[in-house]
């Protein structure tokens, strides 16, 4: 089964997660999501696979969060639109295997995909 990682090479957790996959002998498809951001539809699919609401996947310390005028109670569509426009708002890394996904924070979370 193919494995995909939404990766930021400057992020230590993302690099650690990629290394854990390599240690398992897995060469994932790497999507550098800052260069190739997911669409709103792709984000909705990822959120469903993660079992999360959009707010839980947001890096709200990023300047774009305030620039977008978003608050904790912003609706799902507004948050997703902001993440599409400002992919730095997306928490990383996200690892997908089949219809399941996990957030690699901490990197050991990927173990859930292989149980």
N, C-alpha and C positions, 0 to 999 in steps of 0.2 A: 504494500500500500504506500502510495506517495506521501511524503511529508513536506510541508511548506513552512517556512519561517518568515515572518514579517520582521525584518531585521534592520537595526541601525548599527553600522560598524563602529560608531563612536561610543556606543553604550556598553559598559562593562558587563552588565547582565545579559545583554544580547549576545555578546561574544562568548560568555560563559555557557550560555544555552547552546550556541552553535557547537562549542567544543564538546559538550555532553552528548549531543547528537552524533558527532564524529566518533566519540569513544564507543558508541553503540554500533558503529559501522554504518551509520546512516548519512547519506549525502542528500540533504534536503534541497528543494527548489528554494532559492533565496530571493526574496522580494525586498529590495531596499525601499521601504514604503515612503521615505522622504522624497525620493526621486520618482517613484511610481506609486502615488497614493491610491488607496482603494476607492472605488466609487461608493456612493451611498448604498446601493444595493449590495455590494460586496461587504460593506461594514455591517449591514443588517444580518447578512448570512454569518459573518464572523461572530457577531454578538449572540446570535441564536446558538451557534456551536459552542460558544463560551458559557452560555447560560447567564449572560450579564445584560444589564441595562447599559446604555451608552455612558451615563454618568460615571459608572464604575471603571470605565476604560479611558477616562480623560486624565491627562496630566494638567491639573488645574493650577500648577505653579508656573506654567508657561505664560509668557506675556500675552499670547493670542487669546487665552481664556478671558482675560479682562478686556482686551481690545474688542472682542466680539460681544461684550456686554452680557456675558452669560453668568448665571448664578446657579447655585446648587439645585434650585427647583425648575431650571429650564426644561422645556419639553424635549422628548426624545429626538424629534425631527430637527430641532434647532441645534442640538448638540452634534448630531450626525452631520448636518450641513457644515458646522464649524470644523469638524474633524476632516472632512473632505477638503475644505478650503485651506486648512492649516494642519497638515498631517503631523506636525510636531506635537499636537495635542493628544495623539494616540499613544497610549501606554504600550511599552514593548518589553520583550519580544512576544509575539503571538506565534504559537506553533500549532499547525493544523495537521491532523491525520484522519483522512476519511471525512466523516461528518462530525468529528470531535475536535475540540481545540482547547488549549490551555494558555494562560498567560505565564510566561517564564520568569515570574517574580515570586518566589525565588526560582532559579533555573531548575532545581530538582522537581518542580511541578510537572515537567515533561514526563516523569515516570508514570503519571496517570494515563498517558496515552498508550502506554505499552504494557499495562497490566493485563 
